Amino acid sequence: MIRYFFTFCLLLFVTANTMAQIPLAADAGPNRNLCPGRTANLGGAPAATGGTAPYTYNWQPGTFLNSTTLPNPTASSVNTSIEYTLTVTDKNGNTASSTAIFFVDLINDFNAGIDTGYCLGKQNGIQIGSAFNASNGANYIFAWNPAVTLDNANSPNPIASNTVVVQYTLTVSNGGVCPDHKTTVTVTPFQRPFVDASPSTVIDEGNTITLNGTGSVFNVWLPPYNIRYANTVTPDVWPTVSTTYTLYVEDSHKCTNFDTVRVDVIPGDKLFFYSAFTPNGDGENDQFYIGNLWKYPDNNLKIYNRYGKMIFSATNYANDWDGTYLGNQIPTGTYFYIFTDGVGQEYKGTVTLLR
């Protein structure tokens, strides 16, 4: 009896010693293919073996998981591929790790794109659908509706050439592996912006006229010949020969249009005195200007302040007084001029300086 008892104890010792020698192992479970938004469990059955129980569990990252410390947590609403790492620690502080990857189907990566538009008359259409790697789309079927204004209703990125506002629906399928994915995009065709360069007109040589155009967000007049405020719809022009000016406009959608106006010039040598100027350094109307001045090279100009003090004098004036006296800016106000043309005629008047 004693011999049998001794044998039994020896067997228990050997078995316990053998179990203690089994190394700790972790099992995060198999890699899985999932459809977007699906739920799946992690961890093997069991998630830990060997070592010395009890075990503690740590899952990283915790994204989508209901717990990071359970042996078999649940990942819910998984919408992107992710790799999980399980680290198991036994009673003696030994650790073991294992990984499992959830590969999420790419079907939801394809969509109709963001709402957009294009300019009628400037573009033939616009590409819709999200950008993607062509190799990733090989196993998917694309169907757009309505198809009538698309160049290819089975392309992930067709060209839309609709002439009225249309909402397109894209359905993406992968042969029933995952539910079809549907998204929409609205395409708006934008009309050219309205533009009117104003009626054609006639001016005397040396005179200045303001063109009264109608434009959009961005405006520019061409040619840049004898023109001020060329980036507004109401520029000042003083051509010395008959000229056609073109107003180009662009709206907030980058749609463009243009219109022209003809300014016919009647030759003459009459002098035209600007009534105001704005010497602020912006390159527009910064000097006191006299039209047809170049025809009177022997002219003389004197400028006086309201107290009768002469603050500027020039022989052969060249439209270059910028509102300074002895190098200093003079204040806003009305100033008096006396101009002699060098051929016996004298002109008197006022000019307003604005800062």
C-alpha positions as CSV (number, residue, x, y, z in Angstrom):
1,M,0.0,0.0,0.0
2,I,2.9,2.3,0.9
3,R,4.5,1.5,-2.4
4,Y,1.4,2.5,-4.4
5,F,1.0,5.7,-2.5
6,F,4.6,6.6,-3.2
7,T,4.1,5.9,-6.9
8,F,1.0,8.1,-7.0
9,C,2.7,11.0,-5.3
10,L,5.6,10.7,-7.7
11,L,3.2,10.7,-10.7
12,L,1.6,13.9,-9.4
13,F,4.9,15.6,-9.0
14,V,6.1,14.7,-12.5
15,T,2.8,15.8,-14.0
16,A,2.8,19.2,-12.1
17,N,6.5,19.7,-13.0
18,T,5.7,18.9,-16.7
19,M,2.8,21.4,-16.7
20,A,4.9,24.1,-15.2
21,Q,7.4,23.7,-18.0
22,I,4.7,24.5,-20.7
23,P,5.6,28.0,-21.9
24,L,3.0,30.8,-21.8
25,A,1.3,31.3,-25.2
26,A,-1.2,33.9,-26.4
27,D,-3.8,33.5,-29.2
28,A,-5.4,36.6,-30.6
29,G,-7.5,34.5,-32.9
30,P,-7.5,34.2,-36.7
31,N,-7.2,37.1,-39.2
32,R,-10.7,38.0,-40.5
33,N,-12.2,39.6,-43.7
34,L,-15.0,41.9,-42.7
35,C,-17.6,44.1,-44.5
36,P,-17.6,47.7,-43.3
37,G,-19.5,48.3,-40.0
38,R,-19.6,44.6,-39.0
39,T,-19.0,43.1,-35.5
40,A,-16.6,40.3,-34.7
41,N,-15.0,38.7,-31.7
42,L,-11.3,38.5,-31.0
43,G,-9.2,35.9,-29.2
44,G,-8.7,32.2,-29.5
45,A,-10.5,29.5,-27.5
46,P,-8.7,29.8,-25.2
47,A,-6.8,33.1,-25.6
48,A,-4.0,31.9,-23.3
49,T,-2.3,28.6,-22.5
50,G,0.7,27.4,-20.6
51,G,2.4,29.4,-18.0
52,T,0.7,29.8,-14.6
53,A,-2.9,30.9,-14.3
54,P,-4.6,33.2,-13.6
55,Y,-3.9,35.4,-16.6
56,T,-4.4,39.1,-17.3
57,Y,-5.2,40.3,-20.9
58,N,-4.4,43.5,-22.7
59,W,-5.6,44.4,-26.2
60,Q,-4.1,47.3,-28.2
61,P,-5.4,49.4,-29.8
62,G,-8.7,49.7,-28.1
63,T,-10.4,51.1,-31.2
64,F,-13.9,49.5,-31.8
65,L,-13.5,47.2,-28.7
66,N,-16.0,46.8,-25.8
67,S,-13.0,45.9,-23.5
68,T,-9.3,45.8,-23.6
69,T,-8.9,43.4,-20.7
70,L,-11.3,40.5,-21.6
71,P,-9.8,37.4,-23.3
72,N,-12.4,37.5,-26.1
73,P,-13.6,41.1,-26.6
74,T,-16.0,42.2,-29.2
75,A,-15.1,44.7,-32.0
76,S,-18.2,46.6,-33.1
77,S,-18.9,48.8,-36.2
78,V,-15.4,48.1,-37.7
79,N,-15.0,50.4,-40.6
80,T,-11.3,50.3,-41.4
81,S,-8.7,47.6,-41.5
82,I,-6.9,47.2,-38.2
83,E,-4.3,45.0,-36.4
84,Y,-4.9,44.1,-32.8
85,T,-2.1,42.9,-30.4
86,L,-3.0,40.7,-27.4
87,T,-0.5,40.6,-24.6
88,V,-1.1,38.0,-21.9
89,T,0.6,38.1,-18.5
90,D,0.5,35.0,-16.2
91,K,0.7,34.8,-12.4
92,N,4.5,34.8,-12.4
93,G,4.8,37.9,-14.6
94,N,5.6,36.0,-17.8
95,T,4.2,37.6,-21.0
96,A,3.3,36.4,-24.4
97,S,1.9,38.3,-27.4
98,S,-0.2,37.5,-30.5
99,T,-1.7,39.5,-33.3
100,A,-4.9,39.4,-35.4
101,I,-5.8,41.5,-38.4
102,F,-9.3,42.5,-39.5
103,F,-9.2,43.3,-43.2
104,V,-12.2,45.5,-43.9
105,D,-13.5,45.4,-47.5
106,L,-12.8,48.6,-49.4
107,I,-16.4,49.0,-50.8
108,N,-17.1,52.1,-48.7
109,D,-14.0,53.8,-50.0
110,F,-15.7,54.4,-53.3
111,N,-18.2,57.2,-53.3
112,A,-19.9,59.8,-55.6
113,G,-17.6,62.6,-54.4
114,I,-18.5,66.1,-53.0
115,D,-21.1,68.3,-54.6
116,T,-19.6,70.3,-57.4
117,G,-20.3,72.2,-60.6
118,Y,-18.8,73.5,-63.8
119,C,-19.0,76.4,-66.2
120,L,-21.2,76.0,-69.2
121,G,-19.5,77.2,-72.4
122,K,-16.1,77.1,-70.7
123,Q,-15.9,73.4,-69.8
124,N,-17.3,70.3,-71.5
125,G,-18.2,68.8,-68.2
126,I,-16.7,67.7,-64.9
127,Q,-15.4,64.5,-63.4
128,I,-17.3,63.0,-60.5
129,G,-16.6,60.2,-58.1
130,S,-13.9,59.9,-55.4
131,A,-10.3,59.5,-56.3
132,F,-9.0,56.0,-55.8
133,N,-6.2,53.5,-56.7
134,A,-7.3,51.8,-59.9
135,S,-6.0,48.4,-58.7
136,N,-8.3,48.6,-55.6
137,G,-11.4,49.0,-57.8
138,A,-10.8,45.9,-59.9
139,N,-13.2,43.7,-57.9
140,Y,-16.1,46.1,-57.8
141,I,-19.0,47.0,-60.0
142,F,-20.0,50.7,-60.4
143,A,-23.4,51.9,-61.6
144,W,-24.5,55.6,-61.8
145,N,-28.1,56.8,-62.1
146,P,-29.2,58.8,-64.1
147,A,-26.8,57.7,-66.8
148,V,-28.0,59.9,-69.7
149,T,-25.5,62.8,-69.2
150,L,-22.5,60.7,-68.2
151,D,-19.8,59.5,-70.6
152,N,-19.6,56.1,-68.9
153,A,-22.2,55.2,-66.3
154,N,-20.1,52.1,-65.2
155,S,-16.9,54.0,-64.5
156,P,-16.0,55.0,-61.0
157,N,-15.1,58.5,-62.3
158,P,-17.3,59.5,-65.2
159,I,-17.6,62.9,-66.8
160,A,-20.9,64.6,-66.1
161,S,-22.1,67.1,-68.8
162,N,-25.6,67.9,-67.5
163,T,-27.0,71.3,-68.5
164,V,-29.4,71.4,-65.5
165,V,-28.9,70.6,-61.8
166,V,-28.7,66.8,-61.4
167,Q,-28.2,64.6,-58.4
168,Y,-26.4,61.4,-59.4
169,T,-26.5,58.2,-57.3
170,L,-23.5,55.8,-57.4
171,T,-24.1,52.2,-56.4
172,V,-21.0,50.1,-55.7
173,S,-21.2,46.3,-55.3
174,N,-18.8,43.4,-55.0
175,G,-20.8,40.5,-56.1
176,G,-22.9,40.2,-52.9
177,V,-19.9,39.8,-50.5
178,C,-21.0,43.0,-48.8
179,P,-24.1,45.1,-49.0
180,D,-24.2,47.6,-51.9
181,H,-22.8,51.0,-51.0
182,K,-24.8,54.0,-52.3
183,T,-23.8,57.7,-52.2
184,T,-25.0,60.8,-54.1
185,V,-23.5,63.9,-55.6
186,T,-25.1,67.0,-56.9
187,V,-23.7,68.6,-60.1
188,T,-24.6,72.2,-60.9
189,P,-23.9,73.7,-64.3
190,F,-23.1,77.4,-63.8
191,Q,-24.1,80.0,-66.4
192,R,-21.5,82.5,-67.6
193,P,-21.6,85.6,-65.5
194,F,-23.4,88.7,-66.9
195,V,-21.1,91.4,-68.2
196,D,-21.8,94.7,-69.9
197,A,-18.9,97.0,-70.8
198,S,-21.2,100.0,-71.3
199,P,-22.3,101.7,-74.5
200,S,-19.8,102.9,-77.0
201,T,-19.0,106.6,-76.7
202,V,-17.1,109.5,-78.2
203,I,-14.7,111.9,-76.4
204,D,-12.4,114.8,-77.3
205,E,-8.7,114.0,-77.4
206,G,-7.2,114.8,-74.0
207,N,-10.5,114.3,-72.2
208,T,-11.2,111.5,-69.7
209,I,-14.3,109.4,-69.4
210,T,-15.5,106.9,-66.9
211,L,-16.8,103.6,-68.4
212,N,-19.8,102.3,-66.6
213,G,-19.6,98.6,-66.9
214,T,-21.3,95.8,-65.1
215,G,-19.3,92.8,-64.0
216,S,-18.7,90.2,-61.4
217,V,-16.4,89.2,-58.5
218,F,-13.2,89.7,-60.5
219,N,-12.9,92.3,-63.3
220,V,-10.1,93.5,-65.5
221,W,-10.0,95.8,-68.5
222,L,-7.7,95.4,-71.5
223,P,-5.7,96.8,-73.1
224,P,-3.9,98.5,-70.2
225,Y,-3.7,101.7,-72.3
226,N,-4.4,105.1,-70.7
227,I,-6.6,103.6,-68.1
228,R,-7.0,103.9,-64.3
229,Y,-8.8,101.6,-61.9
230,A,-8.6,98.8,-64.5
231,N,-9.7,96.2,-61.9
232,T,-13.1,97.8,-61.3
233,V,-16.2,98.0,-63.5
234,T,-15.9,101.8,-63.7
235,P,-12.4,102.7,-64.9
236,D,-11.3,106.1,-66.1
237,V,-9.9,106.1,-69.7
238,W,-8.3,108.8,-71.8
239,P,-7.2,107.2,-75.1
240,T,-5.5,109.5,-77.6
241,V,-6.7,107.4,-80.5
242,S,-9.9,105.5,-80.9
243,T,-9.7,102.3,-78.8
244,T,-11.8,99.2,-78.1
245,Y,-11.7,98.3,-74.4
246,T,-12.6,94.7,-73.3
247,L,-14.0,94.0,-69.9
248,Y,-13.2,90.5,-68.7
249,V,-15.1,89.1,-65.7
250,E,-14.8,86.0,-63.5
251,D,-17.3,85.0,-60.8
252,S,-16.9,83.0,-57.6
253,H,-17.2,79.7,-59.6
254,K,-14.3,80.7,-61.9
255,C,-16.8,81.1,-64.8
256,T,-15.7,83.9,-67.2
257,N,-17.2,86.2,-69.8
258,F,-16.3,89.4,-71.6
259,D,-17.8,92.4,-73.4
260,T,-16.3,95.3,-75.4
261,V,-16.8,99.0,-75.7
262,R,-15.5,101.4,-78.4
263,V,-14.2,104.8,-77.4
264,D,-13.9,107.0,-80.4
265,V,-11.5,110.0,-80.1
266,I,-12.1,113.3,-81.8
267,P,-8.6,114.8,-82.4
268,G,-8.0,118.2,-80.8
269,D,-5.7,120.2,-78.6
270,K,-8.1,121.4,-75.9
271,L,-6.7,121.2,-72.4
272,F,-8.6,119.3,-69.8
273,F,-7.8,119.9,-66.1
274,Y,-8.5,117.1,-63.6
275,S,-10.6,118.4,-60.7
276,A,-9.2,116.0,-58.1
277,F,-6.4,113.5,-57.4
278,T,-5.5,111.1,-54.7
279,P,-1.7,110.9,-54.0
280,N,-1.7,107.8,-51.8
281,G,0.9,105.8,-53.7
282,D,-1.4,103.2,-55.1
283,G,-0.4,104.1,-58.7
284,E,-3.9,105.3,-59.5
285,N,-4.5,109.1,-59.9
286,D,-1.5,110.0,-57.8
287,Q,-0.6,113.2,-59.6
288,F,-2.4,116.4,-60.8
289,Y,-3.3,115.6,-64.4
290,I,-3.9,117.9,-67.3
291,G,-5.1,116.3,-70.6
292,N,-3.3,117.2,-73.9
293,L,-0.5,118.7,-71.8
294,W,2.1,117.2,-74.1
295,K,1.0,119.5,-76.9
296,Y,2.2,122.5,-74.9
297,P,5.8,122.0,-74.0
298,D,6.5,125.6,-73.0
299,N,3.8,125.6,-70.3
300,N,4.1,126.9,-66.8
301,L,2.1,125.8,-63.7
302,K,1.8,127.4,-60.3
303,I,-0.1,126.0,-57.3
304,Y,-1.3,128.0,-54.3
305,N,-2.8,127.1,-51.0
306,R,-5.9,128.9,-49.6
307,Y,-3.6,131.5,-48.0
308,G,-2.2,132.5,-51.3
309,K,1.2,130.9,-50.7
310,M,2.7,129.3,-53.7
311,I,3.6,125.7,-52.9
312,F,4.5,124.4,-56.3
313,S,5.9,125.8,-59.5
314,A,7.1,124.2,-62.7
315,T,8.1,125.2,-66.2
316,N,7.2,122.5,-68.8
317,Y,5.0,120.7,-66.3
318,A,4.8,117.0,-67.0
319,N,1.8,115.8,-64.9
320,D,4.0,115.0,-62.0
321,W,2.9,117.0,-59.0
322,D,2.1,114.5,-56.3
323,G,0.8,116.8,-53.6
324,T,4.0,117.6,-51.8
325,Y,5.7,120.8,-50.7
326,L,9.5,120.9,-49.9
327,G,9.3,117.1,-49.7
328,N,6.4,117.0,-47.3
329,Q,2.9,115.9,-47.9
330,I,0.4,118.7,-47.8
331,P,-3.1,118.0,-46.3
332,T,-6.3,117.2,-47.9
333,G,-8.0,120.4,-49.3
334,T,-8.7,122.5,-52.3
335,Y,-5.8,124.3,-54.0
336,F,-5.6,126.9,-56.7
337,Y,-3.7,126.8,-59.9
338,I,-2.6,129.2,-62.6
339,F,-1.5,127.6,-65.8
340,T,-0.1,129.3,-68.9
341,D,0.2,127.2,-72.1
342,G,3.2,129.0,-73.5
343,V,1.3,130.2,-76.5
344,G,-0.6,133.1,-74.9
345,Q,-3.4,131.5,-73.0
346,E,-3.8,131.4,-69.2
347,Y,-6.1,129.1,-67.2
348,K,-7.2,129.4,-63.6
349,G,-9.0,126.9,-61.5
350,T,-9.0,124.7,-58.4
351,V,-8.0,121.1,-57.8
352,T,-9.0,119.0,-54.8
353,L,-6.3,116.9,-53.1
354,L,-7.8,113.8,-51.3
355,R,-5.8,111.5,-49.0
